Amino acid sequence: MAERRYRVFVYGTLLTGEDNHPIAAPYVRDVRPGKVKGRLYNVGLYPALVLGEEGEVEGEWLTVTEEGLKAMDELEDYGEGRDDNEYERVWVRDVCQPLEGYVYVYRPEKAVGLPLIPSGSWRHRKENM
């Protein structure tokens, strides 16, 4: 039986080399750079993406197994159909290439008052702050 795979756009602590990447790493089958439309906010120890027409956010497309998606859901405090999710998991397309998949996003109202990361890059956040 073939393993199910999912493409997930990551932009913060799940990026290769970042603090939470080891949670996804055992399940990663492919990694590609990417960008999506939106704005990146600094929540403190991690970022939050708010999708929108303004701005671009840099990240990576991880292709993961079903177990990997479940591990990321747990990390992001996401449960399908729940009203109290920290992040929502939605479908998104890359800005520059024919890639699409899931991404974990903040609701715009939750990001009010959070500092914007102007570069759209979690890795380069300190250069702009």
C-alpha positions in Angstrom: 0.0 0.0 0.0 1.4 3.4 -1.0 2.0 5.9 1.8 -0.2 9.0 1.6 1.7 12.2 1.2 0.8 15.8 1.8 2.4 19.1 0.7 2.6 21.7 3.5 4.0 25.2 3.3 6.1 26.0 6.4 7.4 29.5 7.2 8.7 29.5 10.8 9.9 27.0 13.4 9.2 24.0 11.1 11.7 25.2 8.5 14.8 23.1 7.9 17.3 23.9 10.6 14.8 25.7 12.9 13.7 24.6 16.4 10.6 22.5 15.5 11.9 20.9 12.3 12.8 17.7 14.1 9.1 17.1 14.7 8.5 16.9 11.0 11.9 15.6 9.8 11.3 11.9 10.1 8.2 12.2 7.8 9.6 14.6 5.2 10.0 13.1 1.7 10.8 16.3 -0.2 11.7 20.0 0.5 11.4 22.9 -1.9 11.7 26.6 -1.4 8.5 28.7 -1.9 6.5 31.8 -1.3 2.9 32.6 -0.6 0.9 35.8 -0.5 0.4 37.3 2.9 2.0 38.9 5.9 4.2 37.5 8.6 3.8 38.5 12.3 6.0 37.8 15.2 4.2 36.1 18.0 7.4 35.8 20.1 9.0 32.3 19.8 7.2 31.6 16.5 5.5 33.5 13.6 2.0 33.7 12.4 0.9 34.0 8.7 -2.1 36.0 7.7 -3.0 35.3 4.1 -3.8 38.2 1.8 -3.0 40.0 -1.4 -0.3 42.2 0.1 3.2 41.0 0.8 4.9 37.7 0.3 6.1 35.2 2.9 9.1 33.0 2.3 9.2 29.4 3.4 9.5 25.8 2.3 7.1 23.2 0.8 7.5 20.0 2.8 6.1 16.8 1.4 5.2 14.7 4.4 3.5 11.4 5.2 0.2 11.2 7.0 2.0 10.7 10.3 4.0 13.9 9.5 0.8 15.9 8.9 -0.7 14.6 12.2 2.5 15.6 14.1 2.3 19.1 12.6 -1.4 19.4 13.4 -0.5 18.6 17.0 2.3 21.1 17.1 0.1 23.8 15.6 -2.8 23.0 18.0 -5.0 22.3 15.0 -8.0 19.9 15.1 -10.4 19.6 12.2 -13.8 21.2 13.1 -12.6 22.8 16.3 -13.5 26.3 17.2 -10.5 26.9 19.4 -7.6 26.2 17.1 -4.5 28.2 17.5 -4.0 28.0 13.8 -6.3 27.0 10.9 -5.0 24.6 8.2 -6.1 25.9 4.8 -5.1 25.3 1.1 -2.7 27.7 -0.5 -0.8 28.1 -3.8 2.8 29.2 -4.3 3.3 32.7 -5.8 5.9 31.7 -8.4 5.7 28.0 -9.1 3.0 25.4 -9.7 2.9 24.1 -6.1 0.0 24.0 -3.7 -0.9 22.4 -0.4 -1.8 23.0 3.2 -0.5 25.9 5.4 -1.2 26.8 9.0 -2.5 30.4 9.3 -3.7 32.9 11.9 -7.1 34.6 11.6 -6.5 38.3 10.8 -8.2 39.4 14.1 -5.8 37.3 16.1 -2.8 39.1 14.6 -4.0 42.6 15.5 -1.3 44.3 17.6 1.4 41.8 16.8 4.6 43.1 15.3 4.9 42.7 11.5 8.0 41.0 10.1 8.5 43.3 7.1 10.8 40.9 5.2 8.3 38.2 5.2 11.1 35.8 6.3 11.3 34.2 9.7 14.9 33.4 9.2 15.7 37.1 8.5 13.4 38.6 11.1 16.1 40.1 13.2 17.5 42.1 10.2 14.3 44.2 10.0 13.4 44.7 13.7 
